[in-house]
Amino acid sequence: MTTIPEIDVSTAYFDAPSKTAIEWLYDEHAAALWHYAWRLTGDSARAQDVVQETLLRAWQRPEVADNNKRPARAWLFTVARNMVIDESRSARFRREVSTPDDVGAFEGACPDDVDAALDRLLINDALARLTPEHREVVRRSYFQGWTTAQIAADLGIAEGTAKSRLHYALRALRLALSETGFTS
């Protein structure tokens, strides 16, 4: 009679990620991820599905919660964006007929339009994360076309201060965009 060796199944077969890591990802990113997915899809239920699928994929890849390797937020937003784009492409490929609930969600949108909308959303989110002083100099410089001298005069600060604020604002903007996976 042969005996079957005992196997510790808790480590041999299951390398499940820590529940606290998944809870942390959810607590930290679910609301922003849902808002992002909702803006992409225009549908609350679909946005919930995208968040759920994104977090499921994160759960299957425990290294995502390890911020030392790569920011989790960038990975989550990239996965969500790719899911929405893939869904849009596959729906067009299958030539699905839209139901009244989702008519117009991607009406007339080509992949370039979707990418441009996603880029605008990421940039607006990054701008919102800047301090009010930094946001104002970026707005005046890039959206209104003002010079640093005009910005300084309008804000009542020295021109060097305006240049410095613009420099640090752009650096913070680049960092915020890189955290969300935005590439130019």
C-alpha positions as CSV (number, residue, x, y, z in Angstrom):
1,M,0.0,0.0,0.0
2,T,1.4,3.4,-1.0
3,T,0.7,6.5,0.9
4,I,-0.1,9.8,-0.8
5,P,2.2,12.5,0.4
6,E,0.6,15.4,2.1
7,I,0.7,18.6,0.1
8,D,0.2,22.0,1.6
9,V,-2.3,23.3,-0.9
10,S,-2.3,26.7,0.6
11,T,1.1,27.4,-1.0
12,A,1.5,24.7,-3.6
13,Y,-1.5,25.4,-5.8
14,F,-2.7,28.8,-4.8
15,D,-0.6,31.8,-5.0
16,A,-3.5,34.2,-4.4
17,P,-2.6,37.8,-3.9
18,S,-3.2,39.5,-0.6
19,K,-6.8,40.5,0.0
20,T,-5.6,43.7,1.6
21,A,-3.7,44.6,-1.6
22,I,-6.9,44.2,-3.6
23,E,-8.9,46.2,-1.1
24,W,-6.2,48.9,-1.2
25,L,-6.4,49.0,-5.0
26,Y,-10.2,49.3,-4.8
27,D,-10.2,51.9,-2.1
28,E,-7.5,53.9,-3.7
29,H,-8.6,53.8,-7.4
30,A,-12.1,52.4,-7.9
31,A,-13.9,55.8,-7.8
32,A,-11.5,57.5,-10.3
33,L,-11.5,54.4,-12.5
34,W,-15.3,54.3,-12.6
35,H,-15.5,58.0,-13.5
36,Y,-12.8,57.5,-16.2
37,A,-14.7,54.4,-17.6
38,W,-18.0,56.2,-17.4
39,R,-16.6,59.1,-19.4
40,L,-15.3,56.7,-22.0
41,T,-18.4,54.6,-22.3
42,G,-21.2,57.1,-21.4
43,D,-22.9,54.2,-19.6
44,S,-23.0,53.7,-15.9
45,A,-23.5,50.0,-16.0
46,R,-20.8,49.5,-18.6
47,A,-18.4,51.6,-16.5
48,Q,-19.1,49.3,-13.5
49,D,-18.3,46.3,-15.7
50,V,-15.0,47.9,-16.9
51,V,-14.0,48.6,-13.3
52,Q,-14.9,45.1,-12.2
53,E,-13.0,43.5,-15.0
54,T,-10.0,45.8,-14.5
55,L,-9.8,45.0,-10.8
56,L,-10.3,41.3,-11.6
57,R,-7.3,41.5,-13.9
58,A,-5.3,43.3,-11.2
59,W,-6.2,40.6,-8.7
60,Q,-4.9,38.0,-11.2
61,R,-1.6,39.9,-11.3
62,P,-0.4,40.6,-7.7
63,E,2.6,42.6,-8.9
64,V,0.2,45.4,-9.9
65,A,-0.3,46.3,-6.2
66,D,3.5,46.6,-5.8
67,N,4.0,50.3,-6.3
68,N,7.8,49.9,-6.2
69,K,7.8,48.4,-9.7
70,R,5.3,50.6,-11.5
71,P,2.4,52.8,-10.4
72,A,-0.8,50.8,-10.1
73,R,-2.9,53.7,-11.3
74,A,-1.2,53.8,-14.6
75,W,-1.7,50.1,-15.1
76,L,-5.4,50.2,-14.1
77,F,-6.2,53.2,-16.4
78,T,-4.4,51.6,-19.3
79,V,-6.2,48.3,-18.9
80,A,-9.6,50.1,-18.6
81,R,-8.9,52.2,-21.7
82,N,-7.8,49.1,-23.7
83,M,-10.9,47.2,-22.7
84,V,-13.2,50.1,-23.9
85,I,-11.3,50.4,-27.2
86,D,-11.3,46.6,-27.7
87,E,-15.0,46.4,-27.0
88,S,-15.7,49.3,-29.5
89,R,-13.6,47.5,-32.2
90,S,-15.2,44.1,-31.6
91,A,-18.7,45.6,-31.7
92,R,-17.9,47.2,-35.1
93,F,-16.4,44.0,-36.4
94,R,-19.5,42.0,-35.4
95,R,-21.7,44.8,-36.7
96,E,-23.9,44.7,-33.6
97,V,-27.1,46.7,-33.6
98,S,-27.3,49.2,-30.8
99,T,-30.1,49.1,-28.3
100,P,-31.8,52.3,-27.3
101,D,-29.8,52.4,-24.1
102,D,-26.4,52.6,-25.8
103,V,-27.3,54.5,-28.9
104,G,-24.8,57.3,-29.4
105,A,-22.2,56.0,-27.0
106,F,-19.7,55.7,-29.9
107,E,-21.9,57.1,-32.6
108,G,-19.7,58.2,-35.5
109,A,-16.6,57.8,-33.4
110,C,-13.5,56.3,-35.1
111,P,-10.6,55.1,-33.1
112,D,-8.8,58.4,-33.5
113,D,-11.8,60.2,-32.0
114,V,-11.9,57.8,-29.1
115,D,-8.1,58.3,-28.5
116,A,-8.5,62.1,-28.7
117,A,-11.3,62.0,-26.2
118,L,-9.3,59.7,-23.9
119,D,-6.3,62.1,-24.1
120,R,-8.5,65.1,-23.3
121,L,-9.9,63.2,-20.3
122,L,-6.4,62.3,-19.0
123,I,-5.1,65.8,-19.5
124,N,-8.1,67.4,-17.7
125,D,-7.6,64.9,-14.8
126,A,-3.9,65.8,-14.6
127,L,-4.7,69.5,-14.7
128,A,-7.2,69.1,-11.8
129,R,-4.4,67.5,-9.7
130,L,-2.2,70.6,-10.0
131,T,-2.2,73.4,-7.4
132,P,-4.4,76.4,-8.3
133,E,-1.3,78.6,-8.9
134,H,0.2,76.0,-11.3
135,R,-3.1,75.4,-13.1
136,E,-3.6,79.2,-13.7
137,V,-0.2,79.7,-15.3
138,V,-0.6,76.6,-17.5
139,R,-4.1,77.8,-18.5
140,R,-2.9,81.3,-19.4
141,S,0.2,80.1,-21.2
142,Y,-1.1,77.1,-23.2
143,F,-4.8,77.6,-23.5
144,Q,-4.9,81.4,-23.8
145,G,-1.5,81.9,-25.5
146,W,-0.2,84.5,-23.0
147,T,3.5,85.2,-22.5
148,T,5.1,84.9,-19.1
149,A,5.3,88.7,-18.9
150,Q,1.5,88.9,-19.5
151,I,0.9,86.2,-16.9
152,A,3.1,88.0,-14.4
153,A,1.4,91.3,-14.9
154,D,-2.1,89.7,-14.6
155,L,-1.2,87.8,-11.5
156,G,0.8,90.6,-9.9
157,I,4.0,88.5,-9.6
158,A,7.5,88.9,-10.9
159,E,8.2,87.5,-14.4
160,G,10.8,85.1,-13.0
161,T,8.1,83.8,-10.6
162,A,5.8,83.2,-13.5
163,K,8.5,81.3,-15.4
164,S,9.3,79.2,-12.4
165,R,5.7,78.4,-11.7
166,L,5.2,77.4,-15.3
167,H,8.3,75.2,-15.2
168,Y,7.2,73.4,-12.1
169,A,3.6,73.1,-13.3
170,L,4.7,71.4,-16.5
171,R,6.9,69.1,-14.5
172,A,4.0,68.2,-12.2
173,L,1.7,67.8,-15.2
174,R,4.2,65.4,-16.9
175,L,4.4,63.3,-13.7
176,A,0.6,63.2,-13.3
177,L,0.2,62.1,-16.9
178,S,2.9,59.4,-16.7
179,E,1.1,58.0,-13.6
180,T,-2.1,57.5,-15.7
181,G,-0.2,55.8,-18.6
182,F,-0.5,58.8,-20.9
183,T,2.1,58.8,-23.7
184,S,2.5,61.6,-26.2
